[in-house]
Structure formats: structure tokens, C-alpha cells
Amino acid sequence: MTCPRCKGRMFAEKYYDFVRSFDAWKCTCCGEVLDPTILANRARRHDLFLG
């Protein structure tokens, strides 16, 4: 997978919370982290109309 920000290489990484664990993609160059929740929130934000 390539990073949408810098086009670098991304790898799967497991993250741990107090309650759960989840998988996400992390960029080796810029540190961008993407998971399903982040992608859903970004998609919803683009549909927002301001003004």
C-alpha cells in the first residue's frame, strides 16, 4: 500500500487501547496512520457543506 500523503510505503501495525486492539496502516516515511475509523471520518468530513 502507498501513502496518500507522501506516496511512501505503508505497513500494517497493531495498536492497543485500554479496551481493545486494532490494526492500522502506518507510513514508513511521514508517519501517517490510517484505519477504518480515520478513513470514515475523513470521507464524512468531505461531504460537509460550510457556508
PDBQT receptor file of N, H, CA, C and O in Angstrom, charges set to zero:
ATOM      1  N   MET A   1       0.856  -1.177   0.000  1.00  0.00    +0.000 N 
ATOM      2  CA  MET A   1       0.000   0.000   0.000  1.00  0.00    +0.000 C 
ATOM      3  C   MET A   1       0.897   1.234   0.000  1.00  0.00    +0.000 C 
ATOM      4  O   MET A   1       1.950   1.250   0.638  1.00  0.00    +0.000 OA
ATOM      5  N   THR A   2       0.468   2.260  -0.721  1.00  0.00    +0.000 N 
ATOM      6  H   THR A   2      -0.387   2.247  -1.239  1.00  0.00    +0.000 HD
ATOM      7  CA  THR A   2       1.229   3.507  -0.749  1.00  0.00    +0.000 C 
ATOM      8  C   THR A   2       0.497   4.574   0.048  1.00  0.00    +0.000 C 
ATOM      9  O   THR A   2      -0.732   4.584   0.112  1.00  0.00    +0.000 OA
ATOM     10  N   CYS A   3       1.251   5.456   0.644  1.00  0.00    +0.000 N 
ATOM     11  H   CYS A   3       2.250   5.448   0.592  1.00  0.00    +0.000 HD
ATOM     12  CA  CYS A   3       0.713   6.520   1.485  1.00  0.00    +0.000 C 
ATOM     13  C   CYS A   3       0.025   7.575   0.630  1.00  0.00    +0.000 C 
ATOM     14  O   CYS A   3       0.597   8.032  -0.360  1.00  0.00    +0.000 OA
ATOM     15  N   PRO A   4      -1.201   7.973   0.995  1.00  0.00    +0.000 N 
ATOM     16  CA  PRO A   4      -1.870   9.015   0.221  1.00  0.00    +0.000 C 
ATOM     17  C   PRO A   4      -1.246  10.397   0.402  1.00  0.00    +0.000 C 
ATOM     18  O   PRO A   4      -1.466  11.288  -0.418  1.00  0.00    +0.000 OA
ATOM     19  N   ARG A   5      -0.482  10.577   1.453  1.00  0.00    +0.000 N 
ATOM     20  H   ARG A   5      -0.303   9.854   2.119  1.00  0.00    +0.000 HD
ATOM     21  CA  ARG A   5       0.132  11.885   1.727  1.00  0.00    +0.000 C 
ATOM     22  C   ARG A   5       1.450  12.062   0.986  1.00  0.00    +0.000 C 
ATOM     23  O   ARG A   5       1.641  13.053   0.281  1.00  0.00    +0.000 OA
ATOM     24  N   CYS A   6       2.376  11.086   1.146  1.00  0.00    +0.000 N 
ATOM     25  H   CYS A   6       2.221  10.281   1.719  1.00  0.00    +0.000 HD
ATOM     26  CA  CYS A   6       3.721  11.261   0.585  1.00  0.00    +0.000 C 
ATOM     27  C   CYS A   6       4.107  10.206  -0.449  1.00  0.00    +0.000 C 
ATOM     28  O   CYS A   6       5.210  10.252  -0.994  1.00  0.00    +0.000 OA
ATOM     29  N   LYS A   7       3.207   9.252  -0.725  1.00  0.00    +0.000 N 
ATOM     30  H   LYS A   7       2.311   9.215  -0.282  1.00  0.00    +0.000 HD
ATOM     31  CA  LYS A   7       3.446   8.151  -1.665  1.00  0.00    +0.000 C 
ATOM     32  C   LYS A   7       4.525   7.189  -1.183  1.00  0.00    +0.000 C 
ATOM     33  O   LYS A   7       5.089   6.444  -1.984  1.00  0.00    +0.000 OA
ATOM     34  N   GLY A   8       4.820   7.196   0.120  1.00  0.00    +0.000 N 
ATOM     35  H   GLY A   8       4.361   7.801   0.771  1.00  0.00    +0.000 HD
ATOM     36  CA  GLY A   8       5.779   6.255   0.693  1.00  0.00    +0.000 C 
ATOM     37  C   GLY A   8       5.141   4.892   0.921  1.00  0.00    +0.000 C 
ATOM     38  O   GLY A   8       3.963   4.684   0.631  1.00  0.00    +0.000 OA
ATOM     39  N   ARG A   9       5.937   3.973   1.441  1.00  0.00    +0.000 N 
ATOM     40  H   ARG A   9       6.894   4.142   1.676  1.00  0.00    +0.000 HD
ATOM     41  CA  ARG A   9       5.461   2.615   1.690  1.00  0.00    +0.000 C 
ATOM     42  C   ARG A   9       4.780   2.537   3.048  1.00  0.00    +0.000 C 
ATOM     43  O   ARG A   9       5.275   3.098   4.026  1.00  0.00    +0.000 OA
ATOM     44  N   MET A  10       3.639   1.838   3.114  1.00  0.00    +0.000 N 
ATOM     45  H   MET A  10       3.237   1.382   2.319  1.00  0.00    +0.000 HD
ATOM     46  CA  MET A  10       2.904   1.678   4.367  1.00  0.00    +0.000 C 
ATOM     47  C   MET A  10       2.964   0.218   4.792  1.00  0.00    +0.000 C 
ATOM     48  O   MET A  10       3.051  -0.679   3.953  1.00  0.00    +0.000 OA
ATOM     49  N   PHE A  11       2.917  -0.014   6.090  1.00  0.00    +0.000 N 
ATOM     50  H   PHE A  11       2.846   0.714   6.772  1.00  0.00    +0.000 HD
ATOM     51  CA  PHE A  11       2.913  -1.374   6.618  1.00  0.00    +0.000 C 
ATOM     52  C   PHE A  11       1.837  -1.496   7.688  1.00  0.00    +0.000 C 
ATOM     53  O   PHE A  11       1.454  -0.514   8.323  1.00  0.00    +0.000 OA
ATOM     54  N   ALA A  12       1.357  -2.727   7.874  1.00  0.00    +0.000 N 
ATOM     55  H   ALA A  12       1.668  -3.525   7.358  1.00  0.00    +0.000 HD
ATOM     56  CA  ALA A  12       0.315  -2.987   8.865  1.00  0.00    +0.000 C 
ATOM     57  C   ALA A  12       0.944  -3.009  10.253  1.00  0.00    +0.000 C 
ATOM     58  O   ALA A  12       2.029  -3.555  10.455  1.00  0.00    +0.000 OA
ATOM     59  N   GLU A  13       0.241  -2.405  11.199  1.00  0.00    +0.000 N 
ATOM     60  H   GLU A  13      -0.640  -1.961  11.035  1.00  0.00    +0.000 HD
ATOM     61  CA  GLU A  13       0.726  -2.351  12.579  1.00  0.00    +0.000 C 
ATOM     62  C   GLU A  13      -0.468  -2.518  13.509  1.00  0.00    +0.000 C 
ATOM     63  O   GLU A  13      -1.561  -2.042  13.205  1.00  0.00    +0.000 OA
ATOM     64  N   LYS A  14      -0.272  -3.183  14.629  1.00  0.00    +0.000 N 
ATOM     65  H   LYS A  14       0.616  -3.571  14.877  1.00  0.00    +0.000 HD
ATOM     66  CA  LYS A  14      -1.336  -3.391  15.600  1.00  0.00    +0.000 C 
ATOM     67  C   LYS A  14      -1.189  -2.353  16.707  1.00  0.00    +0.000 C 
ATOM     68  O   LYS A  14      -0.101  -2.158  17.248  1.00  0.00    +0.000 OA
ATOM     69  N   TYR A  15      -2.304  -1.686  17.040  1.00  0.00    +0.000 N 
ATOM     70  H   TYR A  15      -3.188  -1.844  16.600  1.00  0.00    +0.000 HD
ATOM     71  CA  TYR A  15      -2.337  -0.682  18.091  1.00  0.00    +0.000 C 
ATOM     72  C   TYR A  15      -3.215  -1.189  19.230  1.00  0.00    +0.000 C 
ATOM     73  O   TYR A  15      -4.177  -1.924  19.009  1.00  0.00    +0.000 OA
ATOM     74  N   TYR A  16      -2.873  -0.789  20.444  1.00  0.00    +0.000 N 
ATOM     75  H   TYR A  16      -2.091  -0.192  20.624  1.00  0.00    +0.000 HD
ATOM     76  CA  TYR A  16      -3.603  -1.238  21.627  1.00  0.00    +0.000 C 
ATOM     77  C   TYR A  16      -4.168  -0.049  22.375  1.00  0.00    +0.000 C 
ATOM     78  O   TYR A  16      -3.494   0.962  22.579  1.00  0.00    +0.000 OA
ATOM     79  N   ASP A  17      -5.424  -0.193  22.780  1.00  0.00    +0.000 N 
ATOM     80  H   ASP A  17      -5.971  -1.013  22.614  1.00  0.00    +0.000 HD
ATOM     81  CA  ASP A  17      -6.130   0.790  23.574  1.00  0.00    +0.000 C 
ATOM     82  C   ASP A  17      -6.341   0.155  24.959  1.00  0.00    +0.000 C 
ATOM     83  O   ASP A  17      -5.943  -0.990  25.173  1.00  0.00    +0.000 OA
ATOM     84  N   PHE A  18      -6.946   0.865  25.877  1.00  0.00    +0.000 N 
ATOM     85  H   PHE A  18      -7.269   1.795  25.703  1.00  0.00    +0.000 HD
ATOM     86  CA  PHE A  18      -7.235   0.287  27.183  1.00  0.00    +0.000 C 
ATOM     87  C   PHE A  18      -8.257  -0.841  27.086  1.00  0.00    +0.000 C 
ATOM     88  O   PHE A  18      -8.259  -1.756  27.910  1.00  0.00    +0.000 OA
ATOM     89  N   VAL A  19      -9.127  -0.774  26.078  1.00  0.00    +0.000 N 
ATOM     90  H   VAL A  19      -9.126  -0.031  25.409  1.00  0.00    +0.000 HD
ATOM     91  CA  VAL A  19     -10.227  -1.724  25.966  1.00  0.00    +0.000 C 
ATOM     92  C   VAL A  19     -10.030  -2.720  24.827  1.00  0.00    +0.000 C 
ATOM     93  O   VAL A  19     -10.431  -3.878  24.945  1.00  0.00    +0.000 OA
ATOM     94  N   ARG A  20      -9.426  -2.290  23.740  1.00  0.00    +0.000 N 
ATOM     95  H   ARG A  20      -9.101  -1.350  23.644  1.00  0.00    +0.000 HD
ATOM     96  CA  ARG A  20      -9.362  -3.126  22.549  1.00  0.00    +0.000 C 
ATOM     97  C   ARG A  20      -8.034  -2.954  21.830  1.00  0.00    +0.000 C 
ATOM     98  O   ARG A  20      -7.210  -2.114  22.188  1.00  0.00    +0.000 OA
ATOM     99  N   SER A  21      -7.856  -3.768  20.813  1.00  0.00    +0.000 N 
ATOM    100  H   SER A  21      -8.526  -4.451  20.522  1.00  0.00    +0.000 HD
ATOM    101  CA  SER A  21      -6.717  -3.608  19.912  1.00  0.00    +0.000 C 
ATOM    102  C   SER A  21      -7.270  -3.497  18.497  1.00  0.00    +0.000 C 
ATOM    103  O   SER A  21      -8.350  -4.011  18.204  1.00  0.00    +0.000 OA
ATOM    104  N   PHE A  22      -6.526  -2.823  17.617  1.00  0.00    +0.000 N 
ATOM    105  H   PHE A  22      -5.649  -2.406  17.854  1.00  0.00    +0.000 HD
ATOM    106  CA  PHE A  22      -6.979  -2.663  16.241  1.00  0.00    +0.000 C 
ATOM    107  C   PHE A  22      -5.771  -2.577  15.320  1.00  0.00    +0.000 C 
ATOM    108  O   PHE A  22      -4.675  -2.203  15.736  1.00  0.00    +0.000 OA
ATOM    109  N   ASP A  23      -5.994  -2.928  14.069  1.00  0.00    +0.000 N 
ATOM    110  H   ASP A  23      -6.885  -3.232  13.730  1.00  0.00    +0.000 HD
ATOM    111  CA  ASP A  23      -4.954  -2.872  13.047  1.00  0.00    +0.000 C 
ATOM    112  C   ASP A  23      -5.086  -1.587  12.244  1.00  0.00    +0.000 C 
ATOM    113  O   ASP A  23      -6.190  -1.107  11.989  1.00  0.00    +0.000 OA
ATOM    114  N   ALA A  24      -3.955  -1.047  11.856  1.00  0.00    +0.000 N 
ATOM    115  H   ALA A  24      -3.058  -1.437  12.063  1.00  0.00    +0.000 HD
ATOM    116  CA  ALA A  24      -3.937   0.164  11.043  1.00  0.00    +0.000 C 
ATOM    117  C   ALA A  24      -2.723   0.104  10.128  1.00  0.00    +0.000 C 
ATOM    118  O   ALA A  24      -1.834  -0.729  10.303  1.00  0.00    +0.000 OA
ATOM    119  N   TRP A  25      -2.703   1.003   9.151  1.00  0.00    +0.000 N 
ATOM    120  H   TRP A  25      -3.426   1.680   9.009  1.00  0.00    +0.000 HD
ATOM    121  CA  TRP A  25      -1.569   1.136   8.244  1.00  0.00    +0.000 C 
ATOM    122  C   TRP A  25      -0.759   2.358   8.663  1.00  0.00    +0.000 C 
ATOM    123  O   TRP A  25      -1.323   3.412   8.957  1.00  0.00    +0.000 OA
ATOM    124  N   LYS A  26       0.575   2.212   8.691  1.00  0.00    +0.000 N 
ATOM    125  H   LYS A  26       1.033   1.356   8.452  1.00  0.00    +0.000 HD
ATOM    126  CA  LYS A  26       1.456   3.320   9.062  1.00  0.00    +0.000 C 
ATOM    127  C   LYS A  26       2.515   3.500   7.987  1.00  0.00    +0.000 C 
ATOM    128  O   LYS A  26       3.095   2.530   7.498  1.00  0.00    +0.000 OA
ATOM    129  N   CYS A  27       2.761   4.759   7.624  1.00  0.00    +0.000 N 
ATOM    130  H   CYS A  27       2.291   5.547   8.021  1.00  0.00    +0.000 HD
ATOM    131  CA  CYS A  27       3.748   5.086   6.594  1.00  0.00    +0.000 C 
ATOM    132  C   CYS A  27       5.148   5.086   7.195  1.00  0.00    +0.000 C 
ATOM    133  O   CYS A  27       5.361   5.598   8.294  1.00  0.00    +0.000 OA
ATOM    134  N   THR A  28       6.097   4.509   6.470  1.00  0.00    +0.000 N 
ATOM    135  H   THR A  28       5.924   4.093   5.577  1.00  0.00    +0.000 HD
ATOM    136  CA  THR A  28       7.474   4.473   6.948  1.00  0.00    +0.000 C 
ATOM    137  C   THR A  28       8.178   5.818   6.778  1.00  0.00    +0.000 C 
ATOM    138  O   THR A  28       9.175   6.074   7.453  1.00  0.00    +0.000 OA
ATOM    139  N   CYS A  29       7.679   6.685   5.886  1.00  0.00    +0.000 N 
ATOM    140  H   CYS A  29       6.869   6.476   5.337  1.00  0.00    +0.000 HD
ATOM    141  CA  CYS A  29       8.333   7.968   5.626  1.00  0.00    +0.000 C 
ATOM    142  C   CYS A  29       7.790   9.104   6.490  1.00  0.00    +0.000 C 
ATOM    143  O   CYS A  29       8.545   9.766   7.202  1.00  0.00    +0.000 OA
ATOM    144  N   CYS A  30       6.468   9.325   6.423  1.00  0.00    +0.000 N 
ATOM    145  H   CYS A  30       5.855   8.787   5.845  1.00  0.00    +0.000 HD
ATOM    146  CA  CYS A  30       5.912  10.504   7.102  1.00  0.00    +0.000 C 
ATOM    147  C   CYS A  30       5.175  10.170   8.396  1.00  0.00    +0.000 C 
ATOM    148  O   CYS A  30       4.843  11.080   9.156  1.00  0.00    +0.000 OA
ATOM    149  N   GLY A  31       4.909   8.896   8.667  1.00  0.00    +0.000 N 
ATOM    150  H   GLY A  31       5.178   8.157   8.050  1.00  0.00    +0.000 HD
ATOM    151  CA  GLY A  31       4.249   8.515   9.904  1.00  0.00    +0.000 C 
ATOM    152  C   GLY A  31       2.732   8.564   9.867  1.00  0.00    +0.000 C 
ATOM    153  O   GLY A  31       2.091   8.396  10.904  1.00  0.00    +0.000 OA
ATOM    154  N   GLU A  32       2.141   8.791   8.701  1.00  0.00    +0.000 N 
ATOM    155  H   GLU A  32       2.662   8.929   7.858  1.00  0.00    +0.000 HD
ATOM    156  CA  GLU A  32       0.683   8.813   8.551  1.00  0.00    +0.000 C 
ATOM    157  C   GLU A  32       0.104   7.479   9.014  1.00  0.00    +0.000 C 
ATOM    158  O   GLU A  32       0.615   6.420   8.649  1.00  0.00    +0.000 OA
ATOM    159  N   VAL A  33      -0.965   7.525   9.822  1.00  0.00    +0.000 N 
ATOM    160  H   VAL A  33      -1.380   8.385  10.119  1.00  0.00    +0.000 HD
ATOM    161  CA  VAL A  33      -1.638   6.323  10.305  1.00  0.00    +0.000 C 
ATOM    162  C   VAL A  33      -3.053   6.330   9.762  1.00  0.00    +0.000 C 
ATOM    163  O   VAL A  33      -3.761   7.331   9.871  1.00  0.00    +0.000 OA
ATOM    164  N   LEU A  34      -3.470   5.204   9.170  1.00  0.00    +0.000 N 
ATOM    165  H   LEU A  34      -2.895   4.391   9.081  1.00  0.00    +0.000 HD
ATOM    166  CA  LEU A  34      -4.814   5.069   8.614  1.00  0.00    +0.000 C 
ATOM    167  C   LEU A  34      -5.462   3.799   9.139  1.00  0.00    +0.000 C 
ATOM    168  O   LEU A  34      -4.855   2.728   9.120  1.00  0.00    +0.000 OA
ATOM    169  N   ASP A  35      -6.693   3.925   9.606  1.00  0.00    +0.000 N 
ATOM    170  H   ASP A  35      -7.185   4.795   9.621  1.00  0.00    +0.000 HD
ATOM    171  CA  ASP A  35      -7.508   2.784   9.993  1.00  0.00    +0.000 C 
ATOM    172  C   ASP A  35      -8.928   3.048   9.486  1.00  0.00    +0.000 C 
ATOM    173  O   ASP A  35      -9.202   4.147   9.005  1.00  0.00    +0.000 OA
ATOM    174  N   PRO A  36      -9.829   2.083   9.577  1.00  0.00    +0.000 N 
ATOM    175  CA  PRO A  36     -11.188   2.292   9.050  1.00  0.00    +0.000 C 
ATOM    176  C   PRO A  36     -11.913   3.491   9.671  1.00  0.00    +0.000 C 
ATOM    177  O   PRO A  36     -12.666   4.170   8.972  1.00  0.00    +0.000 OA
ATOM    178  N   THR A  37     -11.708   3.766  10.945  1.00  0.00    +0.000 N 
ATOM    179  H   THR A  37     -11.097   3.215  11.512  1.00  0.00    +0.000 HD
ATOM    180  CA  THR A  37     -12.367   4.901  11.596  1.00  0.00    +0.000 C 
ATOM    181  C   THR A  37     -11.853   6.220  11.039  1.00  0.00    +0.000 C 
ATOM    182  O   THR A  37     -12.647   7.124  10.774  1.00  0.00    +0.000 OA
ATOM    183  N   ILE A  38     -10.561   6.349  10.858  1.00  0.00    +0.000 N 
ATOM    184  H   ILE A  38      -9.917   5.615  11.073  1.00  0.00    +0.000 HD
ATOM    185  CA  ILE A  38      -9.979   7.577  10.304  1.00  0.00    +0.000 C 
ATOM    186  C   ILE A  38     -10.492   7.799   8.880  1.00  0.00    +0.000 C 
ATOM    187  O   ILE A  38     -10.866   8.917   8.522  1.00  0.00    +0.000 OA
ATOM    188  N   LEU A  39     -10.512   6.743   8.069  1.00  0.00    +0.000 N 
ATOM    189  H   LEU A  39     -10.208   5.835   8.359  1.00  0.00    +0.000 HD
ATOM    190  CA  LEU A  39     -10.975   6.883   6.693  1.00  0.00    +0.000 C 
ATOM    191  C   LEU A  39     -12.459   7.266   6.635  1.00  0.00    +0.000 C 
ATOM    192  O   LEU A  39     -12.853   8.085   5.804  1.00  0.00    +0.000 OA
ATOM    193  N   ALA A  40     -13.280   6.682   7.509  1.00  0.00    +0.000 N 
ATOM    194  H   ALA A  40     -12.960   6.017   8.184  1.00  0.00    +0.000 HD
ATOM    195  CA  ALA A  40     -14.708   7.021   7.539  1.00  0.00    +0.000 C 
ATOM    196  C   ALA A  40     -14.916   8.473   7.954  1.00  0.00    +0.000 C 
ATOM    197  O   ALA A  40     -15.750   9.169   7.375  1.00  0.00    +0.000 OA
ATOM    198  N   ASN A  41     -14.170   8.934   8.945  1.00  0.00    +0.000 N 
ATOM    199  H   ASN A  41     -13.492   8.369   9.415  1.00  0.00    +0.000 HD
ATOM    200  CA  ASN A  41     -14.298  10.326   9.386  1.00  0.00    +0.000 C 
ATOM    201  C   ASN A  41     -13.848  11.305   8.315  1.00  0.00    +0.000 C 
ATOM    202  O   ASN A  41     -14.463  12.358   8.145  1.00  0.00    +0.000 OA
ATOM    203  N   ARG A  42     -12.797  10.979   7.598  1.00  0.00    +0.000 N 
ATOM    204  H   ARG A  42     -12.298  10.124   7.736  1.00  0.00    +0.000 HD
ATOM    205  CA  ARG A  42     -12.339  11.861   6.508  1.00  0.00    +0.000 C 
ATOM    206  C   ARG A  42     -13.342  11.891   5.373  1.00  0.00    +0.000 C 
ATOM    207  O   ARG A  42     -13.572  12.949   4.788  1.00  0.00    +0.000 OA
ATOM    208  N   ALA A  43     -13.946  10.760   5.044  1.00  0.00    +0.000 N 
ATOM    209  H   ALA A  43     -13.760   9.900   5.519  1.00  0.00    +0.000 HD
ATOM    210  CA  ALA A  43     -14.949  10.721   3.974  1.00  0.00    +0.000 C 
ATOM    211  C   ALA A  43     -16.176  11.525   4.368  1.00  0.00    +0.000 C 
ATOM    212  O   ALA A  43     -16.756  12.219   3.534  1.00  0.00    +0.000 OA
ATOM    213  N   ARG A  44     -16.572  11.440   5.617  1.00  0.00    +0.000 N 
ATOM    214  H   ARG A  44     -16.100  10.876   6.295  1.00  0.00    +0.000 HD
ATOM    215  CA  ARG A  44     -17.735  12.184   6.088  1.00  0.00    +0.000 C 
ATOM    216  C   ARG A  44     -17.444  13.678   6.096  1.00  0.00    +0.000 C 
ATOM    217  O   ARG A  44     -18.328  14.477   5.786  1.00  0.00    +0.000 OA
ATOM    218  N   ARG A  45     -16.231  14.069   6.441  1.00  0.00    +0.000 N 
ATOM    219  H   ARG A  45     -15.513  13.420   6.693  1.00  0.00    +0.000 HD
ATOM    220  CA  ARG A  45     -15.863  15.485   6.507  1.00  0.00    +0.000 C 
ATOM    221  C   ARG A  45     -15.913  16.130   5.126  1.00  0.00    +0.000 C 
ATOM    222  O   ARG A  45     -16.272  17.303   5.023  1.00  0.00    +0.000 OA
ATOM    223  N   HIS A  46     -15.569  15.410   4.068  1.00  0.00    +0.000 N 
ATOM    224  H   HIS A  46     -15.277  14.457   4.152  1.00  0.00    +0.000 HD
ATOM    225  CA  HIS A  46     -15.591  15.973   2.716  1.00  0.00    +0.000 C 
ATOM    226  C   HIS A  46     -17.021  16.230   2.241  1.00  0.00    +0.000 C 
ATOM    227  O   HIS A  46     -17.231  17.060   1.355  1.00  0.00    +0.000 OA
ATOM    228  N   ASP A  47     -18.005  15.538   2.810  1.00  0.00    +0.000 N 
ATOM    229  H   ASP A  47     -17.835  14.865   3.529  1.00  0.00    +0.000 HD
ATOM    230  CA  ASP A  47     -19.390  15.765   2.433  1.00  0.00    +0.000 C 
ATOM    231  C   ASP A  47     -19.994  16.971   3.137  1.00  0.00    +0.000 C 
ATOM    232  O   ASP A  47     -21.099  17.392   2.796  1.00  0.00    +0.000 OA
ATOM    233  N   LEU A  48     -19.293  17.530   4.108  1.00  0.00    +0.000 N 
ATOM    234  H   LEU A  48     -18.396  17.188   4.386  1.00  0.00    +0.000 HD
ATOM    235  CA  LEU A  48     -19.795  18.644   4.902  1.00  0.00    +0.000 C 
ATOM    236  C   LEU A  48     -19.816  19.915   4.055  1.00  0.00    +0.000 C 
ATOM    237  O   LEU A  48     -18.850  20.203   3.348  1.00  0.00    +0.000 OA
ATOM    238  N   PHE A  49     -20.907  20.675   4.122  1.00  0.00    +0.000 N 
ATOM    239  H   PHE A  49     -21.692  20.441   4.697  1.00  0.00    +0.000 HD
ATOM    240  CA  PHE A  49     -21.017  21.923   3.392  1.00  0.00    +0.000 C 
ATOM    241  C   PHE A  49     -20.958  23.073   4.391  1.00  0.00    +0.000 C 
ATOM    242  O   PHE A  49     -21.796  23.168   5.287  1.00  0.00    +0.000 OA
ATOM    243  N   LEU A  50     -19.979  23.932   4.235  1.00  0.00    +0.000 N 
ATOM    244  H   LEU A  50     -19.298  23.855   3.507  1.00  0.00    +0.000 HD
ATOM    245  CA  LEU A  50     -19.843  25.098   5.109  1.00  0.00    +0.000 C 
ATOM    246  C   LEU A  50     -20.163  26.353   4.314  1.00  0.00    +0.000 C 
ATOM    247  O   LEU A  50     -19.543  26.604   3.280  1.00  0.00    +0.000 OA
ATOM    248  N   GLY A  51     -21.122  27.143   4.781  1.00  0.00    +0.000 N 
ATOM    249  H   GLY A  51     -21.626  26.938   5.621  1.00  0.00    +0.000 HD
ATOM    250  CA  GLY A  51     -21.423  28.407   4.135  1.00  0.00    +0.000 C 
ATOM    251  C   GLY A  51     -22.739  28.379   3.521  1.00  0.00    +0.000 C 
ATOM    252  O   GLY A  51     -23.163  29.370   2.925  1.00  0.00    +0.000 OA
TER     253      GLY A  51
